[in-house]
Amino acid sequence: MELYLVYAELERILQGMGIRVARRLVGNHITSLEMAGCSITLLKSDDEMRALWDDPVLTAGLRWGI
């Protein structure tokens, strides 16, 4: 739940800067036993990169479009 609160604030800030979020992935995807807080990664993308992101994924940690 905390990650979604952080993301909501991040998206609010980005929208205020005129930055549109095209894809988002919120959750415990990369974790560490000793990690405190959260990690945020932003990437400027183009149509090709978004098309690759939208391809089907089937791994132990992620699954979509299958």
C-alpha positions as CSV (number, residue, x, y, z in Angstrom):
1,M,0.0,0.0,0.0
2,E,2.8,2.4,0.8
3,L,4.3,1.9,-2.7
4,Y,1.0,3.0,-4.3
5,L,1.0,6.1,-2.0
6,V,4.5,7.0,-3.2
7,Y,3.6,6.4,-6.8
8,A,0.5,8.6,-6.6
9,E,2.6,11.5,-5.2
10,L,5.3,10.9,-7.9
11,E,2.7,10.9,-10.7
12,R,1.2,14.1,-9.3
13,I,4.6,15.8,-9.3
14,L,5.4,14.5,-12.9
15,Q,2.0,15.8,-14.2
16,G,2.8,19.2,-12.7
17,M,6.0,19.1,-14.7
18,G,4.1,18.2,-17.9
19,I,5.5,14.6,-17.9
20,R,3.1,11.9,-19.0
21,V,3.5,8.4,-17.6
22,A,2.9,5.9,-20.4
23,R,3.5,2.6,-18.4
24,R,3.9,1.9,-14.7
25,L,4.9,-1.1,-12.7
26,V,4.3,-0.7,-8.9
27,G,5.1,-3.5,-6.5
28,N,7.8,-5.6,-4.8
29,H,9.6,-6.7,-8.0
30,I,13.2,-6.2,-6.9
31,T,13.6,-6.6,-3.2
32,S,16.4,-6.9,-0.6
33,L,16.1,-8.1,3.0
34,E,18.1,-5.1,4.3
35,M,16.5,-2.4,2.0
36,A,14.7,0.4,3.6
37,G,12.4,2.7,1.6
38,C,11.7,2.3,-2.1
39,S,13.3,2.7,-5.5
40,I,11.9,4.8,-8.4
41,T,13.2,4.4,-12.0
42,L,12.1,6.8,-14.7
43,L,12.8,6.2,-18.4
44,K,12.1,8.4,-21.4
45,S,10.6,6.1,-24.0
46,D,9.6,6.1,-27.7
47,D,7.0,4.1,-29.6
48,E,9.4,1.2,-30.2
49,M,10.4,0.9,-26.5
50,R,6.7,0.9,-25.5
51,A,5.9,-1.8,-28.1
52,L,8.6,-4.0,-26.6
53,W,7.3,-3.3,-23.1
54,D,3.8,-4.4,-24.2
55,D,5.1,-7.7,-25.6
56,P,3.9,-10.8,-23.6
57,V,5.9,-11.6,-20.5
58,L,6.0,-15.0,-18.7
59,T,8.7,-15.2,-15.9
60,A,8.7,-16.3,-12.3
61,G,8.3,-12.7,-11.2
62,L,6.2,-11.0,-13.9
63,R,3.4,-12.1,-16.2
64,W,1.2,-10.2,-18.6
65,G,-0.2,-10.4,-22.2
66,I,-0.1,-14.2,-22.2
